[in-house]
Amino acid sequence: MPIKRYNPTTPGRRKSSVQTFDDVTTTSPLKSLTWFRKQIAGRSGGKITVRHRGGGARRKVRIIDFKRDKFDIPGTVATIEYDPNRNARIALVHYADGEKLYILAGHGMTVGQTVTSSKKKGPMQPGNRYPLELIPEGMNVYNIELQPGKGGQIVRGAGTTAMFMGVDGDNAQVRLPSGEVRLVLRRNMATIGQVSNIDYRLIRWGKAGRMRHRGFRPTVRGKAMNPVDHPHGGGEGAQGIGMKHPKTPQGKPALGVKTRRKQASDKLILQRRNSKKR
């Protein structure tokens, strides 16, 4: 998916770029696989739990099959579609038994391509899904399970891919896009290839209005507020934050403070992610 730039006819156009959608083959989703979700605007029980969210364009949720548990039933890619709820493309697959499902599209996936999911060794083609123990070492995979049968939970963003490094006992070693090397069960399923829409990271949104369409509201600096609203607030003129370390609006340490608590899965992480890539 190339990125398109317009002539700088306005300040917003000067600094923005857009997707070309050349890879999208249809503009209307399958009605039976969509549902409308009411806007929750970052609230849980009426209280704001995620700041700076709200508004945005109305969107329908596409039901994605992350499990892909129709084993040994070949499917044909019917369409490649845009999904407003994720940055990757999705593909509508028509299976041989008549069922139609959306899956996460891989890079290079085309209409008419045959994809399959199996627990037996088969052709190692992009879009096919197998347990990690059946995939050759060094292959790129995405949509990886963390628990058998739960469906893919990691490596699902546009253009991301992980490298399968090999089997170690009951586990398999996977190098994630962040650089983290992690152990997952060898029988967990993964899809061969790379997630579609690899140029998404090159988009320049250009102006605040496009971010509002995506559901992001303005972010106000803490030191531009009053003391009653933020620990950084108050002061006359160009003041500092007035404290040794920055804090959140709730008064907790922020910016660079480790927030991950000790997890049972820590023992599965062989190598921490590379902070320089963040």
N, C-alpha and C positions, 0 to 999 in steps of 0.2 A: 504494500500500500504506500505509494509515494505521497509526499507532502506538497501541497500547492501553496504558492505565494501569489498574492495579488499586487497590482500596482499601488503605490502609497497614495491613494486618493484621499484618505482620511488618516488622522493619527492612529486610530484603531487598526486600520488596514496595514499601516506601515510596519507595525510590530507583530502582526499576527500571521499565523499560517493555519491551514485547514487540511483535513483528510480529503482524499479524492474519491474514496469509496469505489474504486475501480474493481475491487475484489468482491463487492456485494452484488448478488445476482437478483435479489427481489427486495421490495420495500415493505411488504405486508407480511407479518408473522402468521403462523398457523394458529387460528383462533382457539382451538381446543388445548393448546399448550401455553396459553397466556392467561394471566389474571391481573386485575387492577389492585394495587396496594395503596391504601390511604397514606398520605404524607404524615410522617410522625415528627419531622423537624427536630431530630436529635433529642427527643423527650421520652422518658420512661415514667409512666404513672403521672404525667403532667409536669414532671420536673426535668429541667435541662440536664442531661447527662453528657451530651457532646455539644460543645459550643460552636457557634458560627455555622449552623446548619438551618435551612429553611427555604421555602419558596422553590424555585426551579421548575423546569418543564414537567408536565404530567407524563408519566411513563408506565408502561405495562411490564410486568415481570414475566420473563420467559422461563419456563420450567426446564431446567437443564438436567440431563442424565449424567451425573458425575460418577455413578457406580459402574455403568456399562456392564451389567451382569447378564446380558443376553448372550450367553456363551455359545460359540460355534454356530451362530446364526449370522450369515453375511448381511451387510447392509450397504445400500447405495446412497451416496451423497446426492441429495436432490437440490438443495440450495445452500448458498453461503449468505448469512444474514448479519445485519448490524444489531447489536444488543445495547440499548441505552443504559443498562445496569452494570456493564463491565467494559473494559477497554479492549478485550479480545473479540474476535468474530465467533459466531456460532454456526453450526452446520445442521441442517435438517436431514436426518437419515431415514430412508425407507427400508425397513428390514424385510427379509424374505417371508416372514410369517404375517406381514401386513401391518405391523405396528410402526408408528412414526414417532421419533424422539429427537430432541435437540441434544447435541454433544458440543463440547468445546472444540472449535476448529483448530487444526494444526497448520503451521506455515506450509504453503504450497498445496494445501488440500483443494481439489477441484471438483466441480459437478460431474457426476458419473463415476467417481472413484469408489471402489469397494473397500469397506473397512470391516474389521471383525474384532471380536474380543474372545479370548480363549484361555483356558488353563493348560493347554497343550502347546507344544512348540509349533510355530508356524512361520510364515513369511515375515521377516522383520522390516516391514514397510511403515513409513510414517502414517500415523492415525490408528494403527493396530494396537491392541491393548493386551498385555500379558503380565503374569507375575514376574517380579524382578529376577527371580532365580532362573528364569528361562531366557532372559535378555543378555546378549553378549556384553562383556565388559567394554567400557569406553563409549557406549551409545548414549545419545541424548534422550532424555525422557521428560515428561511433564504430567500434571494432574496425578500426583502420587498419593496413595493412601497412607495414612498413619495407623489405622486400625483395619484389619481385614474385613471387607464387606461393607465398610462405612462409606466408601466413595472417596474420590480424590479431594484432598484438603490443601495441599501445598503445590507451588509452582503452577499457578493458574493465570497469572497476569500476562498481558500482551508482550510477546517477544521473549518471555522467560523460558529457560530450559535448565535442567539439572543433568549432571553426568553420573551415570551408574559406574561405580568404581570396582565392584566385585562383591562376592559373597564371603561373609565371615561367620562361620557357624550357622546359627539360626537367623542371623541378621544379614542385611545387605548395606554396604556403604554407598552413600549418595552425596555428591558435592552439590549443594544448593546454589542458586544464583547469587546469594550474598557472600559466598565463599565458605560458608559453614559446611563442615563434613559431619554427617549425621548417620546414625544407625537406624534402619527401619527393618521390620520383619521381611524376610526373603520372600514370603508368600503374598506380600502386598502387591496390588496391581499398579501398573504405570503405563502410560501411553507413550509410544515411540515418537520422537520428533521434537518440535519446538512450537510453542503457542503462537497463533497467528497474530497479524497486525504488528509486526516488529518495529515499524517506524513510529508507533504511537508516542514514544518518549521524545520525539523531535518536534512535536506540536508546540507552537507558541500561542498562548491563548490571547495575548495582545491587549485585552481591555477587561475591566471589571464586569461589564455586562455579560460576557460569555461565561464567567465564573458563576454569576447569579443564575444563569440558565441551568447550570449543573447542580444548583442547590447549595452553593457556598455563600454565606453572608459575610459582611465586612469584619475584619479583625482589627480591633482598636488596641493600641499600645497601652500597657499598664500605667506608664508614667504620664500619659495624657489624661488619666482619670483623676478623680478626687480620692483622698485617703479612705473614704468610706467604701469605695468601690474596689480598690486594689491596693495591696501593700506597697506598690511602687508609686502610688499616686501622691499628689500634692506638690508644693514648691512653686516658686515664681521663676518664670523664664525657663531657660534650658538647664534643667536640673538633672543630676544623676538619679539612680534609683534609691540612694540613701541607705544602702545596706551592703553587707559584704558579699552576699550571694543573692541571685535573683530568686523570686518566689512565684508560685502560682496564685491565682486569685483567692484560693483557699488558704494561702500562707504556707504551703509546703514547698520544699526546695525544688528548683526547676533547672533546666538546661545543663545536661551532662551528668545528672544524678542517676545512678542505677536504680531502676524501679522493679526489675525482675526479682521475684522472690525465689527462694530455693524450691526447685521443682523435682518431681520424681524422674522427669525425663532428662535431667542434667547429665546423667550417666550415659545417655545415648548420644551426646554431642562430643565427638572426637576432637573437633577443631572449631573454635569460635569464628564467627564471621569477621570478615575484614572490615574494620570500621572506616577505612579510607574509601571504600566503595559505596558507602551510604550516601 
